[in-house]
Each structure stands twice: as structure tokens, then as C-alpha cells.
Amino acid sequence: MNILLVSPATPDTFWSFRHALPLLRRKSAFPPLGLLTVAAMLPAHWRLKLVDMDVRSLEDADIDWADWVMLSGMIIHTESCRIVAARCAARKKPVIAGGPLFTTGHEQFPEIPHFVCGEAEDVMPGLVADMIHGGVRDRYESPQRPDVTRTPAPRWDLVRFRDYAMAPVQFSRGCPFDCEFCDIPVMYGRTPRVKTTRQVLHELDMLVDAGWRESIFVVDDNFIGHKTKAKALLRAMIAWRKRRGVRIPFVTEASLNLVDDQELLQLMVAAGFKQVFVGIETPLSESLVECGKIQNADRDLVAAVKTMQNAGLQVMGGFIVGFDSDQPNIFERQWAFIQETGIVVAMVGLLNALPKTRLFSRLSTEGRILRQTTGNNLDAVLNFATRIDRDVLLDGYRALVKRLYAPKPYYRRVTTFLREYRPQRPRTRPTHGNVSAFVRSLWILGVRSRGRFAYWKFLVQSLLRRPRAFTEAMSLAILGHHFRRVAESL
């Protein structure tokens, strides 16, 4: 049987890294881990083809080749998924759709005949049997959450690693917290389920054996959701790095209570973690209480960020404007906090009510839902009636993002971060990709860019004052080029 797995095209967003990827000579940030994992659940003798539309276009010949098309995406991929579904329908090829977009919003896609809602592991045997014998049902959904210790390793043979900037690995699913706006508890639950240490090390070995030496993104919703098992994995990763002789940097997402456990923080750094994305959301305590962000409330947020930076982690922060508690000064408060803490990668977004979240439920009850969210902040679309004036919110959001990523304040923020940054051993060496990207940045950022004077000043100061962190400084300069281009489009 011929199975075509399609990952839809990602529009231009902060997370697409589209403007930085050419400097890295990569086509996409990372491969579609979900589809590659589903591929590993299909019969080994079936013929599989993966088309990642962030890497190459989907051709009619690809669709014609397939007996079945498997499509997966997130909310931000809605438009691309509709186009793919329409093309498949026109060529009379049946589609089975799954992933976050369809788990919480499959009702919006009457043009797609079959869905896998929720996690796939427990329903795949039945789906495969129905595909073989006929009679594929409209919808498959397990009443329970799967045991991820039985999840197979991804089918890495279906992708070309040279197309991607990072490689994804998953350790756990779920998050113990219940923030009102977050859909993770809906999709994956509040009890983190974790893979075994052996599973994770096997997946890391697969990547290293395939020649991968760039960054690895541990794509967990909250890497420290189960602290005891996270520590066990980290200790094993430290030994693995020594045994394999690699200095691959790791990136992940974690909750802010990471700073409450110094042992955990030190283990992460020793295991090679260089960056961590943290949902800070807002410096306004009233808004933290409003959205149920209990892990952030009643603590010194500036000190928490600096604790992680001092330990050797670059903090990437998620921020939100549009809470009911927000006042017109929220934009200045967000700006001051981000600049003071030196959070270089500050992802500021408009609050939107995602399907089936507690926020969506509350706002529906209050009669405030206006439309479905697009999942893309660049659309600057609000899907609910806000307490703060809509025009004030939209104008303030756009101005804040443009201000954050203008050259001078951006490089000033990098400098603030580097003052606090205390990288610990084992250090990561610059890769060939790092070096070649830096050389290309000299032309793109140092000659063509309107911020070229600020770039050269930053480059020289970084080289003279913080030479040990020069690789990090230049990597952030390249990322800043992408963020600036995106901000200018708002």
C-alpha cells in the first residue's frame, strides 16, 4: 500500500524562522516529528513517502501515487490543510487527518472524510486493519491516553537532515499545570507521561549515527513536568555525551519553577541544554492570577530569569497581552521587563481563546467569542471581545513588537543577556553551520541591512568584551534578522 504523509506549509511567523534559515542554508526549522512517529506505526512493508511542504512543494504526482494521504497540522496550518484536502478530493484520494488542529477542531473540516483525534498510538492498529480490509471509519479516538513507553522511534529515513536546522526528540507529553489559555491539558492531560531513558537515548543514538551534530529540540510541553524522571534522564544524557564524545546543544520548554530546583537546573546545563523556552506571559500579577499561572505568581520574575541565565541557560520567553486585567500601560510594562531581563527571544502574542480551553469555555459563557483563532499572531486578529479597547490593544501590540526587534534595543538586550550568562562546561564548539552562517551574516546584516551600523558595533563589542560567548552572540544576531523582518510586517 502506498501512503503519502503530508506536513502542510507554515505561514510566515515568529516560529517559522524563514528569514534566518537562508543564512543557515536550511529549508525548515525542524522535521514533522508527529508524522514521522505515525509512519513508524505503519506496516514495515508499506511504501511511504513524506512531503514536508516547508521543504518542497506537493506535486500532483505525489497525490496520484498514494492509496491514502495522511495529513497532520496545527491551527496555524489551517489554510494549507484546506488546500491539501481540496487537491486530494479533486484527485479522488482519501485523506486521514490528525494532529492538534483536527483533535480540537475536526468539525470545521467537512471536506475531510476521516480523522484521528487525540494521540495515535492506541488507535493505529484498528485504523491499519480497516485500511487493509476496507471500511475506514469517520473518526478514531482512544478513550484513554497511550503509554508512551510503547511509542516507536521516528522514521528518520523519510527525511533529508540537511534540510533542517534542528532535530526534534520527545521525552514526555502533558503538563501538570492548568493555565486557562493553554490547550495542552486538553490534548495531553495534566499527568506527564514519559518515555524510558533507554527510549530517549536510542533516539539520540539514531540521530548521531545518521551524522546529526546540530541542535536537538526536546519538544516536550514541559520538560520538567515529572522532575524525578527528568533528572534520571539528564544523568543518563550526561553519561551518554561522554560515551559518544558529542557536544550537541539541546533546547527545550519548561515551566518557571525550574528555578526552585538547583539540582535540576545544574543537571540540565551539564547535559548540554543551552536554551529553554519559558512561558512568563506577563509581569502583571493580576493577570497571572486571572489565567491561573500559579507557577509564576508571587515570585520575583526578574530574579528567576537571571537565575537561569547565571546557570548557563538562555531564556526564551513567551509573553501575552490582552488579559482582562491588562491596562493601557501593559505594553510599557512588558517592554521594561523584557529589556531589563535580557530575554532576547521574546515571543509576544495577542491572547486568543483556543478551542476547548478553559478560556474558550469561560468566554463562550460570557458571550464574548467572536470567531475561531488563526493561530498566527501576525494576523493581529482577536477572536474574543476584550476588556481593554480593541484598537488600543492592537496598536499597542504592534508597536511593542516593532520596538523590541528594532536593531538598537535588540542588540542592547543581547548585551544584557551576555552579562548575566555564565556558560558552564561542557562547552559546545561552533559547528560548520555556525561558521558559514556567521560569514553570510556579514553581508546580509553588515552590508544590506538598515541596522548594519548597530550590527558592526555589536559584533566588535562582543568579540572584544565577551569572546567566550561570541558564538551565542552571533547566533542571536542572525535570529534577530528574522524577528525584525517579521515585526516589520505587522
C-alpha positions as CSV (number, residue, x, y, z in Angstrom):
1,M,0.0,0.0,0.0
2,N,1.3,3.5,-0.9
3,I,1.0,6.0,1.9
4,L,1.6,9.7,1.4
5,L,2.3,11.7,4.6
6,V,1.9,15.4,4.2
7,S,3.1,18.2,6.5
8,P,1.4,21.4,5.5
9,A,3.1,24.7,4.7
10,T,3.8,27.0,7.6
11,P,3.0,30.7,7.0
12,D,5.5,33.4,8.0
13,T,5.5,33.6,11.8
14,F,8.0,34.2,14.6
15,W,8.5,30.4,14.9
16,S,9.0,29.8,11.2
17,F,12.5,31.3,11.2
18,R,12.0,31.8,7.5
19,H,14.3,34.8,7.2
20,A,17.1,33.2,9.3
21,L,17.1,29.8,7.5
22,P,18.8,31.0,4.3
23,L,21.7,32.2,6.4
24,L,21.9,28.7,7.9
25,R,21.3,27.1,4.4
26,R,18.4,25.2,5.7
27,K,14.8,25.0,4.4
28,S,12.9,24.4,7.6
29,A,13.4,24.7,11.4
30,F,12.7,21.0,12.1
31,P,11.1,18.0,10.5
32,P,7.5,16.9,11.3
33,L,8.1,14.6,14.3
34,G,4.4,13.6,14.7
35,L,4.1,12.3,11.1
36,L,7.5,10.5,11.3
37,T,6.3,8.8,14.5
38,V,3.0,7.8,12.9
39,A,5.0,6.4,10.0
40,A,6.8,4.1,12.4
41,M,3.4,2.7,13.4
42,L,2.5,1.6,9.9
43,P,3.3,-1.9,8.5
44,A,7.0,-2.1,7.6
45,H,6.3,-3.4,4.1
46,W,4.1,-0.5,3.1
47,R,5.6,2.1,0.8
48,L,5.8,5.5,2.5
49,K,6.6,9.0,1.2
50,L,6.7,12.1,3.2
51,V,6.2,15.6,1.7
52,D,7.1,18.4,4.1
53,M,5.7,21.5,2.3
54,D,8.1,23.7,4.2
55,V,10.8,21.9,2.3
56,R,9.3,21.2,-1.1
57,S,6.0,21.6,-2.9
58,L,3.3,18.9,-3.0
59,E,3.0,17.7,-6.6
60,D,0.0,16.1,-8.3
61,A,2.2,13.1,-9.0
62,D,2.7,12.6,-5.2
63,I,-1.0,12.5,-4.7
64,D,-1.6,10.2,-7.7
65,W,1.0,7.8,-6.3
66,A,-0.8,7.4,-3.0
67,D,-3.6,5.0,-2.0
68,W,-4.1,7.0,1.2
69,V,-3.0,10.5,2.3
70,M,-2.2,11.2,5.9
71,L,-2.3,14.9,6.8
72,S,-1.3,16.5,10.1
73,G,-1.1,20.1,11.3
74,M,-1.6,22.7,14.0
75,I,-4.1,25.6,14.0
76,I,-1.7,27.8,12.1
77,H,-1.7,25.3,9.2
78,T,-5.5,25.6,8.7
79,E,-5.4,27.3,5.3
80,S,-2.7,25.0,3.9
81,C,-4.5,21.9,5.2
82,R,-7.7,23.0,3.4
83,I,-5.8,23.4,0.2
84,V,-4.2,19.9,0.5
85,A,-7.6,18.4,1.3
86,A,-9.2,20.0,-1.7
87,R,-6.4,18.8,-4.0
88,C,-6.7,15.3,-2.7
89,A,-10.5,15.3,-3.1
90,A,-10.2,16.6,-6.7
91,R,-7.9,13.6,-7.5
92,K,-10.2,11.2,-5.6
93,K,-7.6,10.3,-2.9
94,P,-8.9,9.7,0.6
95,V,-7.4,11.7,3.4
96,I,-6.9,10.7,7.1
97,A,-6.2,13.8,9.2
98,G,-4.8,14.0,12.7
99,G,-2.8,16.2,15.0
100,P,-3.6,19.2,17.2
101,L,-5.6,21.1,14.5
102,F,-8.0,18.2,14.0
103,T,-8.1,17.0,17.6
104,T,-9.7,20.2,18.8
105,G,-11.4,21.4,15.5
106,H,-12.2,18.5,13.2
107,E,-15.8,19.7,12.9
108,Q,-14.5,22.6,10.9
109,F,-13.3,20.3,8.1
110,P,-16.4,18.6,6.4
111,E,-14.3,18.2,3.3
112,I,-12.0,15.6,5.1
113,P,-13.6,12.1,5.4
114,H,-11.5,10.6,8.2
115,F,-9.9,11.8,11.4
116,V,-7.6,10.5,14.2
117,C,-8.4,12.7,17.2
118,G,-6.0,12.8,20.1
119,E,-2.9,10.6,20.3
120,A,-2.5,7.9,17.7
121,E,-0.7,5.0,19.4
122,D,-3.8,3.1,20.7
123,V,-5.9,3.6,17.6
124,M,-3.4,2.8,14.9
125,P,-3.8,-1.0,14.9
126,G,-7.5,-0.6,14.3
127,L,-7.0,2.0,11.6
128,V,-4.4,-0.1,9.8
129,A,-6.7,-3.1,9.9
130,D,-9.6,-1.0,8.4
131,M,-7.3,0.4,5.7
132,I,-6.4,-3.2,4.7
133,H,-9.9,-4.7,4.8
134,G,-11.9,-1.6,3.9
135,G,-14.5,0.3,6.0
136,V,-12.3,3.1,7.4
137,R,-14.4,4.9,10.0
138,D,-15.1,8.6,10.1
139,R,-13.3,9.1,13.4
140,Y,-10.8,7.3,15.6
141,E,-10.2,8.3,19.2
142,S,-9.0,6.4,22.1
143,P,-10.8,6.8,25.4
144,Q,-7.5,6.7,27.3
145,R,-4.1,8.3,26.9
146,P,-1.5,6.0,25.5
147,D,1.5,4.6,27.2
148,V,4.4,6.5,25.5
149,T,6.9,3.8,26.6
150,R,5.4,1.8,23.7
151,T,5.8,4.7,21.2
152,P,8.2,3.7,18.4
153,A,11.2,5.8,17.3
154,P,10.5,8.1,14.3
155,R,11.2,7.1,10.7
156,W,14.2,9.3,10.2
157,D,14.8,7.6,6.8
158,L,11.9,9.6,5.3
159,V,13.7,13.0,5.6
160,R,16.9,14.6,4.5
161,F,18.6,16.0,7.6
162,R,20.4,18.7,5.6
163,D,17.0,20.4,5.0
164,Y,16.6,21.2,8.7
165,A,18.1,23.5,11.4
166,M,17.2,21.3,14.4
167,A,16.2,17.7,15.1
168,P,13.2,17.0,17.4
169,V,13.1,14.4,20.1
170,Q,10.2,13.9,22.6
171,F,10.6,12.7,26.2
172,S,7.2,13.5,27.7
173,R,3.7,14.6,27.0
174,G,1.4,16.6,29.2
175,C,1.9,19.4,31.8
176,P,0.9,19.4,35.5
177,F,-0.3,23.0,35.3
178,D,-3.6,24.2,34.1
179,C,-3.2,27.7,32.6
180,E,-6.6,28.9,31.4
181,F,-5.5,29.8,27.9
182,C,-3.4,26.6,27.2
183,D,-4.7,23.7,25.2
184,I,-2.0,21.2,26.4
185,P,-4.2,19.9,29.3
186,V,-7.0,19.3,26.8
187,M,-4.9,17.3,24.3
188,Y,-2.3,15.6,26.5
189,G,-3.5,15.8,30.1
190,R,-2.1,17.1,33.3
191,T,-0.3,13.9,34.3
192,P,3.0,13.9,32.4
193,R,3.7,10.6,30.6
194,V,7.3,9.9,29.9
195,K,9.4,7.7,27.7
196,T,12.0,5.5,29.3
197,T,15.6,6.7,29.4
198,R,16.5,3.8,27.1
199,Q,14.0,5.0,24.5
200,V,15.3,8.6,24.5
201,L,19.0,7.5,24.3
202,H,18.1,5.2,21.5
203,E,16.6,8.1,19.5
204,L,19.6,10.2,20.3
205,D,21.9,7.4,19.1
206,M,19.9,7.2,15.9
207,L,20.4,10.9,15.2
208,V,24.2,10.8,16.0
209,D,24.6,7.6,13.9
210,A,23.0,9.4,11.0
211,G,25.6,12.1,11.3
212,W,23.5,14.8,13.1
213,R,25.6,17.2,15.1
214,E,23.4,20.4,15.2
215,S,20.9,21.3,17.9
216,I,18.3,18.9,19.2
217,F,15.0,20.3,20.3
218,V,13.3,18.2,23.1
219,V,9.8,19.2,22.1
220,D,8.0,18.4,25.4
221,D,5.2,20.6,26.6
222,N,7.1,20.9,29.9
223,F,10.3,19.0,30.1
224,I,10.3,19.2,33.9
225,G,6.7,18.1,34.3
226,H,7.9,14.9,36.1
227,K,11.0,16.2,37.8
228,T,12.2,12.8,39.2
229,K,12.2,11.2,35.8
230,A,13.6,14.2,34.1
231,K,16.6,14.1,36.5
232,A,17.1,10.4,35.8
233,L,17.2,11.1,32.0
234,L,19.6,14.1,32.5
235,R,22.0,11.9,34.4
236,A,21.9,9.4,31.6
237,M,22.4,12.1,29.0
238,I,25.5,13.3,30.8
239,A,27.0,9.8,30.6
240,W,25.8,9.4,27.0
241,R,27.5,12.6,25.9
242,K,30.8,11.4,27.4
243,R,30.4,7.9,25.9
244,R,29.5,9.2,22.4
245,G,32.0,12.1,22.5
246,V,29.5,14.6,21.3
247,R,28.8,18.2,22.3
248,I,25.4,18.6,20.7
249,P,23.4,21.5,22.2
250,F,19.8,20.9,23.4
251,V,16.8,23.2,23.5
252,T,13.5,22.6,25.4
253,E,10.5,24.1,27.0
254,A,10.0,24.2,30.8
255,S,7.9,25.9,33.4
256,L,9.4,28.7,35.5
257,N,9.5,26.6,38.7
258,L,12.7,25.1,37.2
259,V,14.5,27.8,39.3
260,D,13.2,26.2,42.5
261,D,15.3,23.1,42.0
262,Q,19.0,23.9,41.7
263,E,20.0,20.3,41.2
264,L,17.6,20.0,38.2
265,L,18.9,23.3,36.8
266,Q,22.5,22.2,37.1
267,L,21.8,18.8,35.6
268,M,20.2,20.4,32.5
269,V,23.2,22.5,31.9
270,A,25.6,19.6,32.4
271,A,23.6,17.5,30.0
272,G,24.1,20.2,27.3
273,F,20.9,22.2,27.4
274,K,21.7,25.7,26.2
275,Q,18.2,27.3,25.7
276,V,14.9,26.9,27.4
277,F,11.6,28.4,26.4
278,V,9.6,29.6,29.4
279,G,6.0,30.9,29.4
280,I,6.4,34.1,31.5
281,E,3.3,35.7,30.0
282,T,3.2,38.9,31.9
283,P,4.9,40.9,34.8
284,L,1.4,41.9,36.0
285,S,0.5,39.7,39.0
286,E,-3.2,40.3,38.5
287,S,-3.1,38.8,35.0
288,L,-1.1,35.8,36.2
289,V,-3.8,35.1,38.8
290,E,-6.5,35.6,36.3
291,C,-5.1,33.0,33.9
292,G,-4.2,30.5,36.6
293,K,-0.4,30.8,36.0
294,I,0.3,29.7,39.6
295,Q,3.9,28.7,38.9
296,N,4.7,32.3,38.1
297,A,2.6,34.2,40.6
298,D,4.0,35.5,43.9
299,R,7.7,35.3,42.8
300,D,10.4,37.7,41.6
301,L,10.2,37.1,37.9
302,V,13.4,39.1,37.1
303,A,15.4,37.2,39.6
304,A,14.0,33.9,38.3
305,V,15.2,34.7,34.7
306,K,18.6,35.8,35.9
307,T,19.0,32.6,37.9
308,M,18.6,30.6,34.8
309,Q,20.9,32.8,32.8
310,N,23.6,32.7,35.5
311,A,23.4,28.9,35.4
312,G,24.2,28.9,31.7
313,L,20.8,28.8,30.0
314,Q,19.5,31.3,27.5
315,V,15.9,32.0,28.4
316,M,13.4,32.4,25.5
317,G,10.2,33.9,26.9
318,G,6.6,33.7,25.9
319,F,4.5,36.9,26.6
320,I,0.9,37.7,26.2
321,V,-1.1,40.9,26.1
322,G,-4.9,41.1,26.2
323,F,-5.8,39.7,29.6
324,D,-8.9,41.2,31.2
325,S,-6.6,42.6,33.9
326,D,-4.4,44.4,31.5
327,Q,-4.4,48.2,31.4
328,P,-3.1,50.5,28.6
329,N,0.3,50.7,30.4
330,I,0.8,46.9,29.9
331,F,2.9,47.5,26.7
332,E,5.4,49.7,28.6
333,R,5.5,47.2,31.5
334,Q,6.2,44.3,29.1
335,W,8.9,46.4,27.3
336,A,10.6,47.3,30.6
337,F,10.6,43.7,31.9
338,I,11.9,42.2,28.7
339,Q,14.7,44.8,28.3
340,E,15.7,44.5,32.0
341,T,15.9,40.7,32.0
342,G,17.7,40.5,28.6
343,I,15.2,37.9,27.3
344,V,16.5,38.2,23.7
345,V,13.9,35.9,22.1
346,A,10.7,37.4,23.4
347,M,7.7,36.0,21.7
348,V,4.9,38.5,22.4
349,G,1.5,37.4,21.3
350,L,-2.1,38.5,21.5
351,L,-4.3,36.5,23.8
352,N,-6.6,34.2,21.8
353,A,-9.1,31.7,23.1
354,L,-8.0,28.3,21.7
355,P,-10.7,25.7,21.1
356,K,-11.8,23.6,24.1
357,T,-9.6,25.5,26.6
358,R,-10.9,26.8,29.9
359,L,-10.6,30.3,28.5
360,F,-12.7,29.4,25.5
361,S,-15.3,27.9,27.7
362,R,-15.4,30.9,30.0
363,L,-15.6,33.5,27.2
364,S,-18.3,31.5,25.5
365,T,-20.4,31.5,28.6
366,E,-19.9,35.3,28.8
367,G,-20.9,35.7,25.1
368,R,-17.5,37.1,24.1
369,I,-16.3,34.7,21.5
370,L,-16.3,36.3,18.1
371,R,-14.6,33.8,15.8
372,Q,-12.1,30.9,15.7
373,T,-8.4,31.8,16.1
374,T,-6.0,31.6,13.2
375,G,-3.1,30.6,15.5
376,N,-0.9,33.3,13.9
377,N,-0.1,36.4,15.8
378,L,1.0,38.1,12.6
379,D,-2.7,38.2,11.6
380,A,-3.2,40.5,14.6
381,V,-6.8,39.1,14.9
382,L,-8.6,38.9,18.2
383,N,-11.2,36.1,18.4
384,F,-13.0,37.5,21.5
385,A,-14.3,40.8,22.9
386,T,-11.5,42.2,25.1
387,R,-11.9,44.4,28.2
388,I,-9.2,46.7,27.0
389,D,-10.1,48.7,24.0
390,R,-9.6,46.7,20.9
391,D,-7.7,49.4,18.9
392,V,-5.5,50.2,21.9
393,L,-4.6,46.5,22.2
394,L,-3.8,46.0,18.5
395,D,-1.9,49.3,18.1
396,G,0.0,48.7,21.4
397,Y,0.8,45.1,20.4
398,R,2.2,46.1,17.0
399,A,4.2,49.0,18.5
400,L,5.7,46.8,21.2
401,V,6.9,44.1,18.8
402,K,8.4,46.5,16.4
403,R,10.2,48.3,19.2
404,L,11.5,45.1,20.7
405,Y,13.1,44.0,17.5
406,A,14.5,47.3,16.2
407,P,18.3,46.9,15.9
408,K,19.5,49.0,18.8
409,P,17.2,47.7,21.6
410,Y,17.6,44.2,20.3
411,Y,21.4,44.2,20.5
412,R,21.2,46.0,23.8
413,R,19.1,43.1,25.1
414,V,21.6,40.6,23.8
415,T,24.3,42.5,25.7
416,T,22.3,42.4,28.9
417,F,21.8,38.7,28.5
418,L,25.5,38.1,27.9
419,R,26.4,40.0,31.1
420,E,24.3,37.5,33.1
421,Y,25.2,34.4,31.0
422,R,27.5,32.0,32.8
423,P,28.1,29.1,30.4
424,Q,29.3,26.0,32.2
425,R,31.2,23.1,30.9
426,P,30.8,21.0,28.7
427,R,31.0,23.9,26.2
428,T,29.7,23.4,22.7
429,R,32.1,24.1,19.8
430,P,30.9,26.2,16.8
431,T,29.7,23.8,14.1
432,H,30.5,24.2,10.4
433,G,26.9,25.5,10.1
434,N,27.6,28.2,12.7
435,V,30.7,29.4,11.0
436,S,29.2,29.5,7.5
437,A,26.1,31.3,8.8
438,F,28.2,33.9,10.5
439,V,30.2,34.6,7.3
440,R,26.9,35.1,5.4
441,S,25.6,37.3,8.1
442,L,28.5,39.7,7.5
443,W,26.9,40.6,4.1
444,I,23.2,40.3,5.0
445,L,23.3,42.1,8.3
446,G,26.6,44.0,7.9
447,V,26.0,45.5,4.5
448,R,22.5,45.1,3.2
449,S,20.5,45.6,6.4
450,R,19.4,49.0,7.6
451,G,20.6,48.1,11.0
452,R,24.2,47.5,9.8
453,F,25.9,50.1,11.9
454,A,24.3,48.7,15.1
455,Y,25.3,45.2,13.9
456,W,29.0,46.1,13.4
457,K,29.1,47.8,16.8
458,F,27.6,44.8,18.5
459,L,29.9,42.4,16.7
460,V,33.1,44.3,17.7
461,Q,31.9,44.7,21.3
462,S,31.0,41.1,21.6
463,L,34.3,39.9,20.2
464,L,36.4,42.2,22.5
465,R,34.4,42.0,25.7
466,R,32.8,38.5,25.7
467,P,34.8,36.4,23.2
468,R,33.8,33.1,25.0
469,A,30.2,33.8,24.2
470,F,30.8,35.1,20.7
471,T,29.1,32.1,19.1
472,E,25.9,32.8,21.1
473,A,26.1,36.5,20.3
474,M,26.3,35.8,16.5
475,S,23.6,33.2,16.6
476,L,21.3,35.7,18.3
477,A,22.2,38.4,15.8
478,I,21.1,36.1,13.0
479,L,17.8,35.2,14.7
480,G,17.2,38.9,15.3
481,H,17.3,39.4,11.5
482,H,14.3,37.0,11.2
483,F,12.4,38.6,14.1
484,R,12.9,42.1,12.7
485,R,11.6,41.1,9.3
486,V,8.5,39.5,10.9
487,A,7.9,42.5,13.2
488,E,8.1,44.9,10.2
489,S,5.3,43.0,8.5
490,L,2.8,43.6,11.4
